[in-house]
Amino acid sequence: MVGVSSRPAAAAHGAAGAVTLTSRASGRSRAGSVARLTCLGAVGALSLSACAGGVGEADAGVQQGEGFEYGAPQEEVDALVADLEPVTLRFQPGAASEASVMSPTGTTIKELIEERSDGRITVELVWGQAVAGFDTVHDALADGRLDLANTLPGYAPAEYPAFDDLSTTTALLPSSPFAGSLIAYAVYSDLGWQNPQVLEEFEAEGLVPLTPFVPTAENYTICREPLEDAADWQGLQVRIGSAAQSAQVSQLGASPVSMEFTEMFEALERGTVECNLGPGPATAESGVLEVAPHLGYTTSTSFPRTGTTVLAGSSFAELPLAYQQIVFDSSALGAAGFVQSYADSAAEVVRQAREFGGSVSPLPEDTQEQMRVIADSLTADAVADGGLAPETVDALTSGIDAWTARLEELGYADAGAPEDFDEWYDPETDFPAYARAVYESGAAMEHRPGT
């Protein structure tokens, strides 16, 4: 088995770990094409991190073998994989460490894969971007250094313009730390699979989408002082994490600042920036509430969320069909880990704001009304530019309505106000049942290998 490459670990605080944003107008080109490697048979465990294969070229790789129906009895799957060569997959989640509040985004998928494969697949988790930072992780997937990864295409909007346009529409989502996050994940799971341009952007790079679009957790304003009315935004220095956030913050009258996540604490402490716009997981882990303890949240609209993904690399095509299906199913059901981390971190940031003498309050209505107008305008621009299909907005609206009703049927509902979330949130919530409902009723099933 090939060991993890020894590389400097980049800071990674959930999906909000930052690299400098690349503008759509000045996108970098990828350095050459990635050579396709062929897996060689080996005795014992095979590390696929040393292999590569072309996307959409499954029948050009090893013999794919038999598959199984989703939901098949475990004994049927066990019998199917019993004679397959064991493999080790190298998976780089977005979390900084196993102790991170974001670690369920990796550990949940690992556990699902290993259990479903009866231990024939071993998943080696790589924390803290030890193999590749968010700006180079797609290269590592394509050249075989990684087999699976949680990535942030939103940090390279020039390379992934369709993904970036879809991210812009997340400003139209409802906002709440519990039900709002569950609705967002379910709706965008479908929207990602239903957007051919988003899928093509990954496939063109030799990448296999397992979950092509995951909206990050709800964004808060994390500020040195409370934002009490729309005038407080004028000239405000705000750290942002995506092109869509930059556009919205600018139109509110503030000055967006792009900086490395690791620089943010000191910048807030010194007043170089006055606010950060970021999701709960990054905020909970960063310690920034110690120097900027005032949380602002939205109720009738949202700040654009930075889209993330779960992708497989070029080695995926070399896996037997049953292994592909296990990995694909586990990624989809891994939604449980994502939404759990979102809820856990939302409770933690509220607790920390209170601990450091801050406040947790909704943004003023006039600010939210202005945000909604800006969000509608940005979405309309994306449609007019041809980057977003006109029916996307209708699909988003209908998806929000459908999942709002479905969550009520399933028993997932907000039970209080966001400022008291740490008091009414139940950490024993059955998130796996939610993940099954999303997968079994969504568009992902249509893309399951072997279908």
SEMI-543528 format. One record per residue (C-alpha): residue in three letters; x, y, z. Coordinates in pm, whole numbers, plus 32768, in hexadecimal, padded with zeros to 4 digits. Layout:
ALAXYZ ...
REM end
This chain:
MET800080008000 VAL808A81537FA2 GLY80AA823B80CD VAL8025839C80E1 SER810B84908036 SER81CB856B8128 ARG815686CA80DC PRO8120880281AF ALA7FC18802823D ALA7EEF892A81D5 ALA7DFE89C182CF ALA7CA78936828F HIS7B8789A18366 GLY7A6488F182C6 ALA79ED896E817A ALA7A588ACF81C3 GLY7BCC8A9C81B8 ALA7C3C8BA880C6 VAL7D1A8BD97F9D THR7D2B8D147ED2 LEU7C008D287DEC THR7C488D097C79 SER7B718DF37BAF ARG7AA18D727A8F ALA7B5C8E5F79A9 SER7CB78DEA7A07 GLY7C978C747A36 ARG7DD48BA87A3B SER7E068A8E7947 ARG7E55893679CA ALA7FB888C77990 GLY7FA287D17876 SER7ED2869A785E VAL7EE385887960 ALA7F6F844278E4 ARG7E8E8316790E LEU7F2B820A79E5 THR7ED1809D79E3 CYS7EA47FD17B24 LEU7F797E9D7B3B GLY7F007D6C7BF7 ALA7FA37D347D45 VAL7F947C377E5B GLY7EDC7CB57F91 ALA7E4E7E147FB2 LEU7E5A7EEF7E7E SER7E8680657EB4 LEU7DC381167DA5 SER7E7882597DF0 ALA7F8381D47D09 CYS7E8B81A37BED ALA7DC682797AFD GLY7CB9824979F8 GLY7BE98317790A VAL7A92838F7974 GLY798482EC78A8 GLU7A7681DB783D ALA7A0C80CE7932 ASP7A177FBA782F ALA7B77802177CE GLY7BF97FCA7929 VAL7BEF7E8679EA GLN7ACD7D9479C1 GLN79AD7E407A75 GLY78FA7D067AEA GLU77A47CF07B86 GLY76ED7DFC7C44 PHE75CD7DFA7D39 GLU74897EB77D6D TYR74827FD37E66 GLY73F37F4C7FA9 ALA745F7DE57F62 PRO748B7D0D809A GLN75E67D228133 GLU76227BAE8105 GLU75E97BD57F8E VAL76EB7CEC7F7E ASP77DE7C248056 ALA77C87AFD7F67 LEU77FC7BE17E3A VAL793A7C847EBF ALA79CD7B507F68 ASP7AAE7AFB7E41 LEU7B0C7C607DE7 GLU7C697CE27E2B PRO7C727DB97F68 VAL7CBA7F287F22 THR7D1F805B7FE6 LEU7C8B81AB7F86 ARG7D3082EC7FF3 PHE7C2483EA8054 GLN7C6C855580AB PRO7B4085F68159 GLY7B31876C818F ALA7B66875D8308 ALA7CA687BF83B8 SER7CB2868D8498 GLU7BE8856F8523 ALA7B99864C864F SER7AFB8751856C VAL798787998578 MET799487538401 SER7A2E85FA8428 PRO78E0854283F4 THR78F185AF8287 GLY7A1084B88268 THR79DB83B58377 THR787183728316 ILE78CC831F81AD LYS79F5824C821D GLU791F817F830B LEU780E814B8208 ILE790480D580FE GLU79BF7FE881E1 GLU78847F528278 ARG77CF7F23812D SER79047E86808C ASP792F7D9281AE GLY7A877E2581E3 ARG7AFE7DE38080 ILE7B277F5B804D THR7C0080158147 VAL7BDF818E814D GLU7D12824F81B8 LEU7CAD83A98230 VAL7D9D84C981F3 TRP7D5785F882CF GLY7DC3876082B0 GLN7DFE87618136 ALA7F3A8695816F VAL7F45861C8005 ALA7EC687527F51 GLY7E2E88A17FAD PHE7CD8890B7F32 ASP7D7E89B97E09 THR7E2F887E7D8F VAL7D5287637E0D HIS7CB2872A7CB7 ASP7E0C86EE7C25 ALA7E5285F07D37 LEU7D0F85377CE3 ALA7D5985397B70 ASP7EC284BE7B90 GLY7E7183B07C90 ARG7F07843B7DD1 LEU7DA7843C7E5F ASP7C7F835B7E14 LEU7B6C84257EC0 ALA7B5A85897F3F ASN7A78869A7FBE THR7ACC87C57EE1 LEU7A7489357EB6 PRO7A48898B7D43 GLY79BB8ADC7DAB TYR7B1E8B517DF0 ALA7B678B337C7A PRO7A368BD17BD2 ALA7AF38C017A8C GLU7B248A897A6D TYR79C98A2A7AE8 PRO78E08B407A70 ALA77A48A687A6E PHE77ED89F97BD2 ASP78288B647C33 ASP76DE8BD07B97 LEU76258ABF7C52 SER76CB8B357D96 THR763C8C8F7D58 THR74D98C097D76 THR75138B917EDB ALA74C68CF47F49 LEU735A8CA17EFA LEU734F8B8E8004 PRO728A8BA88147 SER73608BD7827B SER73658B1B83C3 PRO74778A52846E PHE73B1890D8469 ALA729288E48372 GLY732C89E58288 SER746D891A8269 LEU73AD87D7822C ILE72DD887C811B ALA741389128079 TYR74CE87C78067 ALA73A687087FD8 VAL734B880B7ED2 TYR74AD88427E54 SER74F786D07E4B ASP73F586C37D34 LEU7455880C7C91 GLY75C0879E7C76 TRP756686567BC8 GLN746A87027AE5 ASN756788017A64 PRO76248769793A GLN771A888A792E VAL778788517A96 LEU77BC86DF7A53 GLU787987247911 GLU7968881279C2 PHE79D686F97AA9 GLU79E085ED799C ALA7AB686CD78BD GLU7BBD86CB79D2 GLY7BBA855179F7 LEU7AE9855E7B35 VAL79BB848D7B98 PRO78A785457C55 LEU781E847B7D78 THR776285A07E0D PRO778F86BA7D10 PHE770B87D97DE2 VAL76F987F87F5B PRO769B894E7FE6 THR776989A18116 ALA76C489F48261 GLU76038B36828F ASN76DC8C6C8293 TYR76EC8D5F83B5 THR777A8EB983CF ILE78848EA384DF CYS78D690068544 ARG799190D88640 GLU785691A9866F PRO76E691558630 LEU764F91B384DF GLU7516926D8546 ASP74A1930A8400 ALA74F4931F828E ALA75CF945282C5 ASP76C393828391 TRP772D92CF8251 GLN77B2940881AB GLY792A93E78185 LEU793792B48265 GLN7A6591D38228 VAL79D790728207 ARG7A998F3381C2 ILE79E28E5F80C1 GLY7A0F8D02802E SER79768D027ED3 ALA793D8DDC7DA3 ALA77C58DE67DE5 GLN77FF8E577F4C SER78E98F667ECE ALA77DF8FE97DE1 GLN76CE8FEB7EEA VAL77A5908D7FF7 SER781991997F01 GLN76B491F47EA8 LEU765F92128019 GLY776693258026 ALA787D926180D0 SER79DD92188054 PRO7A1790A3801C VAL7B6B901D8081 SER7BFE8ED1800B MET7D028E4780F8 GLU7D868CFB8175 PHE7CB68C66828A THR7DE88C4D836A GLU7E148DC88359 MET7CAF8E1883C1 PHE7CCE8E08853E GLU7DE98F048546 ALA7D3B8FE28445 LEU7BFF8FEE8518 GLU7CC6901F8656 ARG7D7E914985C3 GLY7C5091D6850E THR7CE991A683B6 VAL7B9C91078363 GLU7A6491498430 CYS7994901B83D7 ASN79B38EBF8349 LEU78A58E1C8278 GLY78BA8CAA82B9 PRO78078B658313 GLY77E38ACB8468 PRO78ED89B98450 ALA7A088AA883FA THR79918BA384FB ALA79768AA0860F GLU7ADA8A2585DA SER7B8F8B698591 GLY7B6A8C1786DF VAL7B0B8D5D8633 LEU79E18D938717 GLU7AD98DEC8826 VAL7B2D8F2C8767 ALA79EE8F548698 PRO78D58ECD8774 HIS77A78F6186C2 LEU76EB8E6A85E4 GLY75EC8EDD84E5 TYR75048DEC8431 THR73FE8E078323 THR72938D998333 SER71F38DE581E2 THR731C8DC180F8 SER74858D488103 PHE75E68DAA80B4 PRO76688CD97F90 ARG77028B97800F THR784D8B117F93 GLY780289D27ED8 THR78CB889C7F26 THR78D2873F7E8D VAL793085D77EC4 LEU79F9855D7D99 ALA7AA9841E7D32 GLY7BE884237C69 SER7C5E83737B33 SER7C8B822B7BF0 PHE7B1282057C19 ALA7AEC81737ABB GLU7BD880577B18 LEU7AFF7FDE7C38 PRO7A1B7EB17C0A LEU78B07F197BDE ALA784B7EA17D39 TYR795A7F7A7DD6 GLN78ED80A67D06 GLN778980767D7E ILE77F6805B7EE9 VAL78C1819B7ED2 PHE77AA82557E1B ASP769B81E77F10 SER7775823C8039 SER77C083977FB6 ALA764D83DC7F8A LEU75F8835480E2 GLY771C841D816B ALA762C85448166 ALA75ED84DF82CF GLY774D8545832E PHE77368694827E VAL75EE87058318 GLN76558683846D SER779087578462 TYR76C5888583F6 ALA75D488618519 ASP76E08811861B SER77AA894185B5 ALA767A8A2885B5 ALA763C89CA871F GLU77A88A028772 VAL77C38B5F86D8 VAL76918BD5879A ARG772B8B5188DA GLN78788BFA888F ALA77D78D49883B ARG772B8D42898C GLU786E8CD98A3D PHE79328DFD89AC GLY782A8F018A01 GLY77A88F2D88A1 SER76508F2A8804 VAL758A8E47871D SER747F8F01865E PRO73D18F13850C LEU7452900E8411 PRO736C913C83ED GLU7244910F8304 ASP72B3922C8221 THR7401917D81F0 GLN7358903281A4 GLU726B90D480AC GLN7395916C7FF8 MET7447901B7FFE ARG731D8F747F58 VAL731590757E40 ILE748A90427E08 ALA74638EC77E09 ASP734F8ED87D05 SER74258FBF7C2F LEU755A8EDF7C41 THR748B8DAF7BE4 ALA73E98E687AC2 ASP75438ECE7A46 ALA75B78D647A4D VAL74878CFD7981 ALA74B48E1B788B ASP76238DC27859 GLY75C08C5F7800 GLY76708BC6792B LEU75308B5979D3 ALA73FE8AB77939 PRO72C48B8C796C GLU720A8A637A02 THR730B8A497B1C VAL725D8B547BEA ASP710C8AA87BC3 ALA71AA895B7C23 LEU724789FF7D54 THR70FE8A977DC3 SER703989577D95 GLY714C888E7E3F ILE714489727F70 ASP6FCA894D7F89 ALA6FD787D47F5C TRP70E8879C805D THR704D88898159 ALA6F1787AE8151 ARG6FDF866A814D LEU70AC86C9827D GLU6F6F8712833E GLU6EF285B682E5 LEU703A851B8354 GLY703C85DC849C TYR716286C8845B ALA7101882784C6 ASP718B895B8570 ALA7125896286DD GLY71928ABE873B ALA72548BF386D3 PRO73B98BEB8647 GLU74408CAB8774 ASP73CD8B8B8856 PHE74328A758769 ASP752A89D9885C GLU740B89A98951 TRP73078908886E TYR73DE88488773 ASP73E586D187B0 PRO754186458760 GLU74A684E8874F THR73D88548861C ASP73B684268524 PHE747984BE8405 PRO74B1836E8353 ALA7337834F831F TYR733984A98281 ALA745A8447819B ARG73A1830F8128 ALA726C83DD80D8 VAL733984D38007 TYR73EE83C47F44 GLU72C982DD7F09 SER71E783F17E83 GLY72E884C27DCC ALA739984E17C7F ALA74DB84427CFD MET744582E77CDD GLU742B83197B65 HIS75A7833C7B56 ARG75F9820B7C29 PRO770281367B78 GLY7668801A7AB6 THR751980C87A7D 
REM end
